[in-house]
Amino acid sequence: MAKANLLTAIGVRKQKTPGLYPDGNGLYLQVSKGGSKSWLLRYRWQGKRPEIGLGSFADVDLADAREKAAAIRANLRKGVDPRQSTQDAPTEEPTAPTFKACAVEFIKDRRGEWSNAKHTEQWTNTLARYAYPTIGDKPVNEVLLDDVLTILKPLWETKTETATRVRGRVERVLSWAIVKGHRQHPNPALWRGNLDQLLAKPSKIRNSRHFAALPYVGMPDLWTQLSGHTSRTADALRFTILTTARTGEVIAAQWREIDFDAAIWTIPADRMKAKREHRVPLVPAAISLLEQIPRKSDYLFPGLRGNPHLSNMAMLKFLKHVMQRPELTVHGFRSTFKDWAMEATDYPGELSEAQLAHVIANKAQAAYERGDKLERRRSMLGSWCDYLESGGNVVSLNSRRAK
């Protein structure tokens, strides 16, 4: 028999991390993301592993939960399914709405916080295609772990990214239903302490598709090849590489964002992926490039045939058709820069991360990283430019001057 009484009253009271915590013999403490706690009993019945809630921790302490679990196990030995016992009880609870009805209401509640209609459409389509066929018409309080697994297992290894989105969306709908009082804890779509024990970690099986990146040792040759082109798109690509910016940030750049005296390009928050203003130091080569561009528009790189600026595909098509490098992507040059900074220089990793405008995932670290390291990044981009123009003969290790 499995070990029992693994939990302690003090430990249960102090536990705040979301997840499922076993006490033994099928009894679990369920801690939700919101911090609420409840009891869950899993048991075997006719070849299946159903589960039943034993109440909230606020009403049922550890000793009571163990007593309830013991009584249920005693009835199981007599051939009595606790779910059937509940159904035979004289008082009946109101019929819960279906999962689909809850999902529709959840999406309606959240529509205002989503940035565009496409997000709402994605939620609706994802649930309609993958979740509704299994649980759409099922009362939301009857959605069990087996139902969630029925939805996810066919997708988990073949469409991992889709499966993780489906899981997350089912989880949020069920959490909404719990808060609304349509069902009790636990949430069978929770990952931590629940599905993570039954499904492979997504990062271990996901077939990630990264943007094709040129090894940094090949950048000087590409830079030399690029210098032979004088088109507007070639200028945009040169500026992109010198600033390590994203395509959308470059093609929509306007002259008013450029401070020639301070040699700074300030990208407004609404064009940044992280929705935060980003200052880009401009090395002399970038300034020289801009000074040679005629100012015929508000945009640095105006488009053709009435378009305000270059299209999102212009530089990619230039790489493929003009430079004959179809294996490369524009975004991949950011990875090339990152590899160069980490492998060919002694610049600290957080400096290149700041240049790429990546958000610091560690909240504690982010609290201390308040500055944007502008001048240190300027020195790093100067070394990057030196490397591009080196012809591949010199690998810059000058980062100590930035410390």
C-alpha positions, 0 to 999 in steps of 0.5 A, a space after each residue: 500500500 502506498 505511504 499515507 499521512 504524508 501531509 502535516 496540518 502546519 504544512 497544509 496551512 502554509 502551502 501557497 504554491 499552486 499544485 496537487 500535493 498527495 497525502 497518500 491513498 489517493 487523497 490530495 490537497 489542491 492549491 489553486 492559482 488564486 491561493 484557495 485550497 480544497 481536497 480531492 480524492 482519486 480512486 479506482 472504480 471499474 477499471 477507471 480512476 475517477 475523482 471526487 472533491 471533499 470540500 474546501 480547506 476552509 471547511 474541512 481540515 486535514 484530519 476531516 479530509 482523511 476521515 472522509 477519504 477513509 469512509 469513501 474507501 470503506 464504501 468502495 470495498 463494499 461496492 459503493 461508488 461515492 459518485 452514485 451516493 451523491 446522485 442518490 442524495 435527497 437534495 439536488 444541486 442546480 444543473 450546471 451550465 455546459 462547458 461551451 456555455 461557460 466558455 462563451 461567457 468567459 470570452 465575452 467577459 475577457 473581450 474588452 481586455 484583448 487587444 484585437 478581434 483576432 484574439 477573440 476569434 482564436 479563442 473561439 476557434 481553438 475551443 470549437 475545434 479541439 474542446 467542444 467535441 469532447 466536453 462542449 455539451 457536458 455540464 462544466 461540473 462534470 468535466 474530469 481529468 480523463 476528459 482533458 486527457 482525451 482532448 490533449 493526448 492526440 495533439 500533445 506530440 504532433 501539435 504540441 504548441 496547439 495542445 499547450 494553448 488548448 490546455 491553457 484555455 480549457 484551464 482558464 474556462 474551468 477556473 472561471 466556472 469555479 469562481 462563478 460557483 458552477 463547479 468545485 475545485 480541483 481544476 483538471 486542466 491544471 499543469 503543475 502538480 497535475 497534468 505534468 505528471 501525466 504528459 511529457 514536458 512540452 519543451 522536450 517534445 516541441 519541434 521549435 521553428 527558429 528563424 534561420 540565422 547566419 553563423 556569425 563567422 559568415 557576417 563579414 562576407 555578407 556585409 561586404 556583399 551587401 555593400 555592393 547594393 544601393 537600393 532603398 531595401 538594401 539600406 534598410 537591411 544595413 540599418 537593421 543589421 547595424 541596430 539589431 532591430 526587428 523588421 517592423 521597427 525598422 520599416 516604420 521608423 520615422 525621421 522624428 525618432 532620430 536624434 542626430 546630435 545624440 546619435 540615438 534612435 528612440 522607438 516608441 512603445 506602440 511599435 515595440 513587442 514589449 510595449 516599452 520605449 526602446 532607445 537604440 544607440 546609433 554607431 557612426 556607420 548608421 549615422 552616415 547611412 542615414 545622412 545619405 538617404 534623401 528625406 522624401 517622406 516622414 519615413 526613413 524607408 518609404 514604400 512604393 506605389 503609394 505605400 507609406 513605408 517598405 513592406 514587411 516582406 521587402 527585406 526578406 525578398 531582397 535576401 532571397 531574390 537579389 542576394 540569392 540567400 533564400 536560407 536566411 531571414 531578416 529576424 535571424 540576424 538578431 540571433 547572429 548578433 547574439 551568438 557573436 556577442 556571447 561567443 566572440 566577445 566578453 560582453 555580459 549577456 544582459 547587455 546583448 539582451 538589453 540591446 535586443 529589447 528582450 524582457 527580463 523573465 526574472 522579476 527580482 532581477 528586473 527590479 534592479 535592471 532599471 537603466 537601459 545601459 545605453 552607452 555600454 550598448 553603444 560600445 558593443 554595437 561599435 564592436 559589432 560594426 568593426 566586426 562586420 567591416 573586418 572582412 572576417 579577419 578580426 574578432 572583436 574582444 573589446 567589451 572591457 571598455 564598456 565595463 
